[in-house]
C-alpha cells in the first residue's frame, strides 16, 4: 500500500474460529497525503491506532462470539478500528454494523472480509468528539454517517478521554434503541466514572466484570473491565 506497510496474520479469539487479519506493520506507519485524517482531527501520532490489533478488541470479540446470534438484534460496533468483533459477529450471522472515524477503516475492513471469505458488511462513519464532518474526508466506500437504532452497541478501549460533558454517552444514547444493551471493554484507563454518570443520565444501569489475567500460554497479561449497561 502506498505510504505505509502492512502485515497479515492469523488471529486467535477465545471460543471462536481464527480470523485472518491485515493490519499495519507497526505504530510507525502514517500516510495522509490529502489531509483527510487531519481534517477529521486525527493527528499523525493517532493515525496508526485504527490499524493495529489491541487486547481489548480481542476480549470484545470473544464475548460477542460467546453470546450467540439473535437474528432480530441490530448490533453496532463503535470505534471499531480493524473491526475484529464486527467480523466475529458478521461471520456468526448477526445484523452487524461497524463504525469508526478513521478514513481508512472501511477499506481495511473490506479487505479483511475478503480474506475470511465473508460477504459484504455494513460500515458507517462514526465520530463522537464533535468534529464537523467534511464530505470528502470519508472513505469513499462508506460515505454514510452511522444512524438508526441498535439493540446492542459494543466498543473496546473507547474511554481514552475524561469526557466530563458526556459526548460519547450522548452519541451512544442517540443510537441506542429504547430497550438496549451496551458493552464497553476498558483497559483501566481511569475514565470510567464520568462515563458511568453520563450513561446513567440516559437511563442505563451498569455492571462491571473484571477481565484481569496473568500471562499464560503465550497470551499477554491483561488488566481491564467489561462494562455492561442496560436500559429497559
C-alpha positions in Angstrom: 0.0 0.0 0.0 1.4 3.5 -0.8 2.6 5.4 2.2 2.5 2.6 4.8 3.4 -1.0 5.2 1.0 -3.8 6.3 1.2 -7.4 7.6 -1.2 -10.3 7.5 -1.6 -12.7 10.4 -4.0 -15.4 11.8 -5.7 -14.1 14.9 -6.9 -16.5 17.6 -10.1 -15.4 19.5 -11.2 -17.4 22.5 -14.2 -19.7 21.7 -14.5 -19.0 18.0 -12.6 -19.8 14.8 -9.4 -17.9 14.0 -9.6 -14.9 11.6 -7.0 -13.8 9.1 -6.4 -10.0 9.5 -4.5 -7.5 7.5 -3.1 -4.7 9.8 -0.5 -2.0 9.8 3.0 -3.3 10.3 3.6 -1.2 13.4 2.9 2.1 15.2 5.3 4.0 13.0 3.0 3.9 9.9 1.5 7.2 8.6 0.0 8.3 5.3 -2.4 11.2 4.9 -1.4 12.7 1.6 -4.8 14.5 1.1 -5.1 15.6 4.7 -8.3 13.6 5.2 -7.3 12.4 8.7 -6.1 15.9 9.7 -9.5 17.4 8.7 -11.2 14.9 11.0 -9.0 15.8 13.9 -6.7 12.7 13.7 -3.1 13.6 14.4 -0.1 11.8 13.0 0.5 10.1 16.3 -3.0 8.8 16.5 -3.3 7.9 12.8 -2.0 4.3 13.0 -4.0 3.3 16.1 -7.0 2.2 14.0 -4.9 -0.3 12.1 -3.4 -2.3 15.0 -4.8 -5.2 16.9 -5.4 -4.4 20.6 -6.0 -6.9 23.5 -9.3 -5.1 24.5 -10.6 -5.8 21.0 -9.9 -9.5 21.4 -11.8 -9.6 24.7 -14.8 -7.8 23.0 -14.7 -10.2 20.0 -14.6 -13.2 22.4 -17.6 -12.0 24.3 -19.6 -11.4 21.2 -18.6 -14.8 19.9 -19.8 -16.5 23.1 -23.1 -14.6 23.1 -24.8 -16.4 20.2 -26.8 -14.6 17.5 -30.3 -13.3 17.9 -31.3 -12.7 14.3 -33.6 -9.8 15.1 -30.9 -7.8 17.0 -29.2 -4.9 15.4 -25.6 -4.6 16.6 -23.2 -1.6 16.2 -19.5 -1.5 17.0 -18.2 2.0 17.7 -14.6 2.9 17.2 -14.1 -0.4 15.5 -10.6 0.0 14.1 -9.9 -3.2 12.3 -13.4 -4.5 13.4 -12.4 -7.8 15.0 -15.6 -8.0 17.0 -17.6 -7.0 14.0 -16.1 -9.7 11.9 -16.9 -12.3 14.5 -20.5 -11.1 14.7 -20.9 -10.9 11.0 -19.5 -14.4 10.4 -22.0 -15.7 13.0 -24.8 -14.2 11.0 -25.6 -11.1 13.1 -27.1 -7.9 11.7 -23.8 -6.1 12.2 -22.7 -2.5 11.5 -19.1 -1.4 12.1 -18.2 2.2 12.5 -15.1 4.3 13.0 -13.9 7.9 12.3 -10.7 6.9 10.5 -10.7 7.5 6.7 -9.1 4.1 6.0 -11.0 1.9 8.5 -13.7 1.0 5.9 -11.1 -0.1 3.3 -9.2 -2.3 5.8 -12.5 -3.9 6.9 -13.5 -4.6 3.3 -10.1 -6.3 2.7 -10.4 -8.4 5.8 -13.9 -9.5 4.8 -12.4 -10.9 1.6 -9.5 -12.6 3.4 -12.0 -14.5 5.5 -14.4 -15.4 2.7 -17.1 -13.2 4.2 -19.7 -11.3 2.3 -20.2 -7.5 2.5 -20.9 -5.9 5.9 -22.3 -2.5 6.7 -19.7 0.1 7.6 -20.5 3.7 8.6 -18.6 6.8 9.6 -19.0 7.3 13.4 -17.4 10.1 15.3 -18.3 11.5 18.7 -15.8 14.3 19.5 -18.0 16.7 17.6 -15.7 17.4 14.6 -17.6 18.8 11.6 -17.6 16.1 9.0 -16.1 17.1 5.7 -17.8 15.1 3.0 -14.6 14.5 1.0 -12.7 13.2 4.1 -14.7 10.0 4.4 -13.7 6.7 2.9 -15.5 6.6 -0.5 -16.7 3.0 0.3 -18.5 4.3 3.4 -20.0 7.7 2.8 -22.9 7.4 5.2 -22.7 8.6 8.8 -23.9 6.0 11.3 -27.6 6.3 12.1 -30.6 4.3 13.2 -31.5 2.4 16.4 -29.4 -0.5 17.7 -30.2 -3.2 20.3 -26.6 -3.8 21.2 -23.8 -1.3 20.9 -20.2 -2.5 21.6 -16.8 -0.9 21.8 -13.3 -1.5 23.1 -10.8 1.0 24.5 -13.0 4.0 23.7 -12.8 5.7 27.1 -9.5 7.4 26.3 -10.6 10.8 27.4 -12.3 12.1 30.7 -15.2 13.4 28.6 -16.9 15.1 31.5 -19.5 16.6 29.2 -20.6 13.1 28.1 -20.1 13.4 24.4 -19.6 9.6 24.0 -22.6 8.7 26.2 -24.7 11.2 24.2 -23.5 9.6 20.9 -24.4 6.1 22.2 -27.8 7.2 23.6 -28.7 8.7 20.2 -28.1 5.4 18.5 -29.5 3.0 21.2 -33.0 1.6 20.9 -35.3 2.3 23.8 -34.5 -1.1 25.2 -30.8 -1.6 24.6 -27.6 -3.0 25.9 -24.1 -1.5 25.7 -20.7 -3.4 26.1 -17.5 -1.4 26.6 -14.2 -3.2 27.3 -12.0 -0.7 29.2 -8.3 -1.4 29.9 -8.4 0.6 33.1 -7.7 4.0 31.6 -9.2 5.7 34.6 -12.1 7.5 32.9 -14.9 5.1 33.8 -16.5 7.3 36.5 -17.5 10.1 34.2 -18.8 7.7 31.6 -20.9 5.8 34.3 -22.6 9.1 35.4 -23.3 10.2 31.8 -24.7 6.8 30.8 -26.9 6.8 34.0 -28.2 10.2 32.8 -29.6 8.4 29.8 -31.3 5.7 31.8 -28.6 3.0 31.7 -27.7 0.7 34.6 -24.2 -0.6 34.8 -22.4 -3.9 35.8 -18.7 -4.3 35.9 -16.9 -7.6 35.3 -13.1 -7.9 35.8 -11.1 -9.2 32.9 -7.7 -9.4 34.6 -5.5 -12.4 33.9 -1.8 -13.2 34.1 0.4 -14.2 31.2 -0.3 -17.8 30.2 0.3 -20.0 27.2 1.7 -17.2 25.1 -1.2 -14.8 25.9 -0.1 -11.5 27.3 -1.3 -10.4 30.8 -4.3 -8.1 30.7 -6.0 -5.8 33.2 -9.4 -4.3 32.4 -13.1 -4.4 32.9 -16.1 -5.4 30.8 -18.7 -2.7 31.4 -22.3 -3.7 30.6 -25.0 -1.1 30.5 -28.7 -1.9 30.2 -31.7 0.2 29.5 -35.1 -1.4 29.7 
